[in-house]
Amino acid sequence: MNNLFERIQGRLVVSCQALPEEPLHSPFIMGKMAYAASLGGAAGIRANSVEDIREIKTRVNLPIIGIIKQVYGDCPVFITPTMAEVDALCGEGVELIAMDATDRVRPDGSTIAELFPQIRAKYPNQLFMADCSTYEEALQAAELGFDCVGTTLSGYTEATKGQALPDFGLIAKLVQTLNVPVIAEGGISTPEELRAMFDLGTYAAVVGSAITRPMDITKRFLKALE
């Protein structure tokens, strides 16, 4: 199995992301955030944008799950949505590229079932992670040739609106079915929830907001006082 998967198996990947409207938006700050996560024992980093990834590479020697969040009009698919974002990430050199693998129509009018074979043909040696929201989407992603699947988008699509997070049920079902690594991501807020994911058999787990988004963390604490 690829060295990247060996490095993250049974371990925590920390997502270091800040969107333009967030106070920590800056490649420099995300580089420092990734460095702090590495000192804390993270096995990998998930990062958004070529600029952030380039900076993070100067700070840590950890595998990177790279994405580009790009909004096209009112299209709901924005995590590495088109070939253009894949090209940019491959050009930068990212160990694992994650992309929306839901069944929703993409900005160019295609579905993941139509687009991914083209991507795989163009980049046969690149590793790809499928960000899914449902069991059926994850099954399709594995069949399409994604190297691993994640539960990243459970609760964030129309089909999964209102789903309690983290989605333990989806992880439990996927690890019993798929032959590719299943990565738990989305809504993991406590160390106890992280432990529970690994007890279910998840290959690795990604935690973001609960570690690297102080604005959201502050809001969570204040909500307890309401």
Contacts in CASP RR format, 6 or more apart in sequence:
PFRMAT RR
TARGET T0000
AUTHOR 0000-0000-0000
METHOD contacts of the structure
MODEL  1
MNNLFERIQGRLVVSCQALPEEPLHSPFIMGKMAYAASLGGAAGIRANSV
EDIREIKTRVNLPIIGIIKQVYGDCPVFITPTMAEVDALCGEGVELIAMD
ATDRVRPDGSTIAELFPQIRAKYPNQLFMADCSTYEEALQAAELGFDCVG
TTLSGYTEATKGQALPDFGLIAKLVQTLNVPVIAEGGISTPEELRAMFDL
GTYAAVVGSAITRPMDITKRFLKALE
2 127 0 8 1.000
2 147 0 8 1.000
4 63 0 8 1.000
4 95 0 8 1.000
4 96 0 8 1.000
4 127 0 8 1.000
5 147 0 8 1.000
5 148 0 8 1.000
5 181 0 8 1.000
5 203 0 8 1.000
7 43 0 8 1.000
7 44 0 8 1.000
7 62 0 8 1.000
7 63 0 8 1.000
8 43 0 8 1.000
8 44 0 8 1.000
8 63 0 8 1.000
8 203 0 8 1.000
8 204 0 8 1.000
9 181 0 8 1.000
9 203 0 8 1.000
9 204 0 8 1.000
10 43 0 8 1.000
10 198 0 8 1.000
10 202 0 8 1.000
10 203 0 8 1.000
10 204 0 8 1.000
10 205 0 8 1.000
11 42 0 8 1.000
11 43 0 8 1.000
11 44 0 8 1.000
11 204 0 8 1.000
12 41 0 8 1.000
12 42 0 8 1.000
12 43 0 8 1.000
12 44 0 8 1.000
12 194 0 8 1.000
12 204 0 8 1.000
12 205 0 8 1.000
12 206 0 8 1.000
12 207 0 8 1.000
13 42 0 8 1.000
13 43 0 8 1.000
13 44 0 8 1.000
13 45 0 8 1.000
13 46 0 8 1.000
13 65 0 8 1.000
13 183 0 8 1.000
13 204 0 8 1.000
13 205 0 8 1.000
13 206 0 8 1.000
13 207 0 8 1.000
14 34 0 8 1.000
14 37 0 8 1.000
14 42 0 8 1.000
14 44 0 8 1.000
14 45 0 8 1.000
14 46 0 8 1.000
14 206 0 8 1.000
14 207 0 8 1.000
14 208 0 8 1.000
14 211 0 8 1.000
14 212 0 8 1.000
15 45 0 8 1.000
15 46 0 8 1.000
15 47 0 8 1.000
15 185 0 8 1.000
15 206 0 8 1.000
15 207 0 8 1.000
15 208 0 8 1.000
15 209 0 8 1.000
15 211 0 8 1.000
15 212 0 8 1.000
16 30 0 8 1.000
16 31 0 8 1.000
16 33 0 8 1.000
16 34 0 8 1.000
16 37 0 8 1.000
16 45 0 8 1.000
16 46 0 8 1.000
16 47 0 8 1.000
16 52 0 8 1.000
16 56 0 8 1.000
16 208 0 8 1.000
16 212 0 8 1.000
17 30 0 8 1.000
17 46 0 8 1.000
17 47 0 8 1.000
17 48 0 8 1.000
17 52 0 8 1.000
17 69 0 8 1.000
17 208 0 8 1.000
17 212 0 8 1.000
18 24 0 8 1.000
18 25 0 8 1.000
18 26 0 8 1.000
18 29 0 8 1.000
18 30 0 8 1.000
18 213 0 8 1.000
19 25 0 8 1.000
19 48 0 8 1.000
19 69 0 8 1.000
22 213 0 8 1.000
22 215 0 8 1.000
23 215 0 8 1.000
24 30 0 8 1.000
24 33 0 8 1.000
24 213 0 8 1.000
24 214 0 8 1.000
24 215 0 8 1.000
27 49 0 8 1.000
27 51 0 8 1.000
27 52 0 8 1.000
27 54 0 8 1.000
27 55 0 8 1.000
27 56 0 8 1.000
28 55 0 8 1.000
30 47 0 8 1.000
30 52 0 8 1.000
30 55 0 8 1.000
30 56 0 8 1.000
31 52 0 8 1.000
31 55 0 8 1.000
31 56 0 8 1.000
31 58 0 8 1.000
31 59 0 8 1.000
31 60 0 8 1.000
32 59 0 8 1.000
33 212 0 8 1.000
34 42 0 8 1.000
34 45 0 8 1.000
34 47 0 8 1.000
34 56 0 8 1.000
34 59 0 8 1.000
34 60 0 8 1.000
34 62 0 8 1.000
35 59 0 8 1.000
35 60 0 8 1.000
37 44 0 8 1.000
37 45 0 8 1.000
37 60 0 8 1.000
37 211 0 8 1.000
37 212 0 8 1.000
38 44 0 8 1.000
38 45 0 8 1.000
38 59 0 8 1.000
38 60 0 8 1.000
38 61 0 8 1.000
38 62 0 8 1.000
42 62 0 8 1.000
43 62 0 8 1.000
43 63 0 8 1.000
43 204 0 8 1.000
44 62 0 8 1.000
44 63 0 8 1.000
44 64 0 8 1.000
44 65 0 8 1.000
45 56 0 8 1.000
45 60 0 8 1.000
45 62 0 8 1.000
45 63 0 8 1.000
45 64 0 8 1.000
45 65 0 8 1.000
46 64 0 8 1.000
46 65 0 8 1.000
46 66 0 8 1.000
46 67 0 8 1.000
46 98 0 8 1.000
46 185 0 8 1.000
46 206 0 8 1.000
46 208 0 8 1.000
47 53 0 8 1.000
47 56 0 8 1.000
47 64 0 8 1.000
47 65 0 8 1.000
47 66 0 8 1.000
47 67 0 8 1.000
48 66 0 8 1.000
48 67 0 8 1.000
48 68 0 8 1.000
48 69 0 8 1.000
49 68 0 8 1.000
49 69 0 8 1.000
50 68 0 8 1.000
50 88 0 8 1.000
50 89 0 8 1.000
50 92 0 8 1.000
53 64 0 8 1.000
53 66 0 8 1.000
53 89 0 8 1.000
53 92 0 8 1.000
53 94 0 8 1.000
54 92 0 8 1.000
56 64 0 8 1.000
57 64 0 8 1.000
63 95 0 8 1.000
63 96 0 8 1.000
64 94 0 8 1.000
64 95 0 8 1.000
64 96 0 8 1.000
65 94 0 8 1.000
65 95 0 8 1.000
65 96 0 8 1.000
65 97 0 8 1.000
65 98 0 8 1.000
65 129 0 8 1.000
65 206 0 8 1.000
66 80 0 8 1.000
66 89 0 8 1.000
66 94 0 8 1.000
66 96 0 8 1.000
66 97 0 8 1.000
66 98 0 8 1.000
67 79 0 8 1.000
67 80 0 8 1.000
67 85 0 8 1.000
67 89 0 8 1.000
67 97 0 8 1.000
67 98 0 8 1.000
67 99 0 8 1.000
68 79 0 8 1.000
68 80 0 8 1.000
68 85 0 8 1.000
68 88 0 8 1.000
68 89 0 8 1.000
69 78 0 8 1.000
69 79 0 8 1.000
70 78 0 8 1.000
70 80 0 8 1.000
70 81 0 8 1.000
70 82 0 8 1.000
70 84 0 8 1.000
70 85 0 8 1.000
71 78 0 8 1.000
72 78 0 8 1.000
72 81 0 8 1.000
72 82 0 8 1.000
72 107 0 8 1.000
73 107 0 8 1.000
75 81 0 8 1.000
75 105 0 8 1.000
75 106 0 8 1.000
75 107 0 8 1.000
76 104 0 8 1.000
76 157 0 8 1.000
76 158 0 8 1.000
77 100 0 8 1.000
77 102 0 8 1.000
77 104 0 8 1.000
77 105 0 8 1.000
77 106 0 8 1.000
77 107 0 8 1.000
78 100 0 8 1.000
79 98 0 8 1.000
79 99 0 8 1.000
79 100 0 8 1.000
79 131 0 8 1.000
79 152 0 8 1.000
79 153 0 8 1.000
80 86 0 8 1.000
80 89 0 8 1.000
80 97 0 8 1.000
80 98 0 8 1.000
80 99 0 8 1.000
80 100 0 8 1.000
81 99 0 8 1.000
81 100 0 8 1.000
81 106 0 8 1.000
81 107 0 8 1.000
82 106 0 8 1.000
82 107 0 8 1.000
82 108 0 8 1.000
82 115 0 8 1.000
83 115 0 8 1.000
83 118 0 8 1.000
83 119 0 8 1.000
83 122 0 8 1.000
85 99 0 8 1.000
86 97 0 8 1.000
86 99 0 8 1.000
86 119 0 8 1.000
86 122 0 8 1.000
86 123 0 8 1.000
89 97 0 8 1.000
90 97 0 8 1.000
90 123 0 8 1.000
90 126 0 8 1.000
95 127 0 8 1.000
96 127 0 8 1.000
96 128 0 8 1.000
96 129 0 8 1.000
96 147 0 8 1.000
96 148 0 8 1.000
97 126 0 8 1.000
97 127 0 8 1.000
97 128 0 8 1.000
97 129 0 8 1.000
98 128 0 8 1.000
98 129 0 8 1.000
98 130 0 8 1.000
98 131 0 8 1.000
98 152 0 8 1.000
99 112 0 8 1.000
99 128 0 8 1.000
99 129 0 8 1.000
99 130 0 8 1.000
99 131 0 8 1.000
100 106 0 8 1.000
100 112 0 8 1.000
100 131 0 8 1.000
100 153 0 8 1.000
101 112 0 8 1.000
101 116 0 8 1.000
101 130 0 8 1.000
101 131 0 8 1.000
101 132 0 8 1.000
101 137 0 8 1.000
101 138 0 8 1.000
101 140 0 8 1.000
101 141 0 8 1.000
101 144 0 8 1.000
101 146 0 8 1.000
101 149 0 8 1.000
102 112 0 8 1.000
102 131 0 8 1.000
102 132 0 8 1.000
102 133 0 8 1.000
102 134 0 8 1.000
102 137 0 8 1.000
102 153 0 8 1.000
102 157 0 8 1.000
102 159 0 8 1.000
103 111 0 8 1.000
103 112 0 8 1.000
103 134 0 8 1.000
103 136 0 8 1.000
103 137 0 8 1.000
103 140 0 8 1.000
103 159 0 8 1.000
104 111 0 8 1.000
104 157 0 8 1.000
105 111 0 8 1.000
106 112 0 8 1.000
106 115 0 8 1.000
108 115 0 8 1.000
112 130 0 8 1.000
112 140 0 8 1.000
112 141 0 8 1.000
112 144 0 8 1.000
113 140 0 8 1.000
113 144 0 8 1.000
116 128 0 8 1.000
116 141 0 8 1.000
116 144 0 8 1.000
116 145 0 8 1.000
116 146 0 8 1.000
117 144 0 8 1.000
119 128 0 8 1.000
120 128 0 8 1.000
120 144 0 8 1.000
120 145 0 8 1.000
127 147 0 8 1.000
127 148 0 8 1.000
128 145 0 8 1.000
128 146 0 8 1.000
128 147 0 8 1.000
129 146 0 8 1.000
129 147 0 8 1.000
129 148 0 8 1.000
129 149 0 8 1.000
129 150 0 8 1.000
129 183 0 8 1.000
130 137 0 8 1.000
130 138 0 8 1.000
130 141 0 8 1.000
130 142 0 8 1.000
130 144 0 8 1.000
130 146 0 8 1.000
130 148 0 8 1.000
130 149 0 8 1.000
130 150 0 8 1.000
131 150 0 8 1.000
131 152 0 8 1.000
131 153 0 8 1.000
131 185 0 8 1.000
132 138 0 8 1.000
132 141 0 8 1.000
132 149 0 8 1.000
132 150 0 8 1.000
132 151 0 8 1.000
132 152 0 8 1.000
132 153 0 8 1.000
132 154 0 8 1.000
133 151 0 8 1.000
133 152 0 8 1.000
133 153 0 8 1.000
133 154 0 8 1.000
133 155 0 8 1.000
133 156 0 8 1.000
133 157 0 8 1.000
133 159 0 8 1.000
133 160 0 8 1.000
134 154 0 8 1.000
134 157 0 8 1.000
134 159 0 8 1.000
134 160 0 8 1.000
134 170 0 8 1.000
135 170 0 8 1.000
135 173 0 8 1.000
135 174 0 8 1.000
135 177 0 8 1.000
138 149 0 8 1.000
138 150 0 8 1.000
138 151 0 8 1.000
138 170 0 8 1.000
138 174 0 8 1.000
138 178 0 8 1.000
138 182 0 8 1.000
139 177 0 8 1.000
139 178 0 8 1.000
141 149 0 8 1.000
142 149 0 8 1.000
142 178 0 8 1.000
142 179 0 8 1.000
142 180 0 8 1.000
146 180 0 8 1.000
147 180 0 8 1.000
147 181 0 8 1.000
148 180 0 8 1.000
148 181 0 8 1.000
148 182 0 8 1.000
148 183 0 8 1.000
148 203 0 8 1.000
149 174 0 8 1.000
149 178 0 8 1.000
149 180 0 8 1.000
149 181 0 8 1.000
149 182 0 8 1.000
149 183 0 8 1.000
150 182 0 8 1.000
150 183 0 8 1.000
150 184 0 8 1.000
150 185 0 8 1.000
151 166 0 8 1.000
151 167 0 8 1.000
151 170 0 8 1.000
151 171 0 8 1.000
151 174 0 8 1.000
151 182 0 8 1.000
151 183 0 8 1.000
151 184 0 8 1.000
151 185 0 8 1.000
151 186 0 8 1.000
152 185 0 8 1.000
152 186 0 8 1.000
152 206 0 8 1.000
153 160 0 8 1.000
154 160 0 8 1.000
154 163 0 8 1.000
154 165 0 8 1.000
154 167 0 8 1.000
154 170 0 8 1.000
154 186 0 8 1.000
155 161 0 8 1.000
155 162 0 8 1.000
155 163 0 8 1.000
155 165 0 8 1.000
155 167 0 8 1.000
165 186 0 8 1.000
165 187 0 8 1.000
166 184 0 8 1.000
166 186 0 8 1.000
166 187 0 8 1.000
166 188 0 8 1.000
166 189 0 8 1.000
166 193 0 8 1.000
166 197 0 8 1.000
167 186 0 8 1.000
168 196 0 8 1.000
168 197 0 8 1.000
168 200 0 8 1.000
169 200 0 8 1.000
171 182 0 8 1.000
171 184 0 8 1.000
171 197 0 8 1.000
171 200 0 8 1.000
171 201 0 8 1.000
171 202 0 8 1.000
172 200 0 8 1.000
174 182 0 8 1.000
175 182 0 8 1.000
175 200 0 8 1.000
175 201 0 8 1.000
175 202 0 8 1.000
175 203 0 8 1.000
181 203 0 8 1.000
181 204 0 8 1.000
182 201 0 8 1.000
182 202 0 8 1.000
182 203 0 8 1.000
183 202 0 8 1.000
183 203 0 8 1.000
183 204 0 8 1.000
183 205 0 8 1.000
183 206 0 8 1.000
184 197 0 8 1.000
184 200 0 8 1.000
184 202 0 8 1.000
184 204 0 8 1.000
184 205 0 8 1.000
184 206 0 8 1.000
185 205 0 8 1.000
185 206 0 8 1.000
185 207 0 8 1.000
186 206 0 8 1.000
187 193 0 8 1.000
187 209 0 8 1.000
187 210 0 8 1.000
188 194 0 8 1.000
188 197 0 8 1.000
188 205 0 8 1.000
188 206 0 8 1.000
188 207 0 8 1.000
188 208 0 8 1.000
188 210 0 8 1.000
189 209 0 8 1.000
189 210 0 8 1.000
189 220 0 8 1.000
190 210 0 8 1.000
194 205 0 8 1.000
194 207 0 8 1.000
197 205 0 8 1.000
198 205 0 8 1.000
209 216 0 8 1.000
209 217 0 8 1.000
210 217 0 8 1.000
END
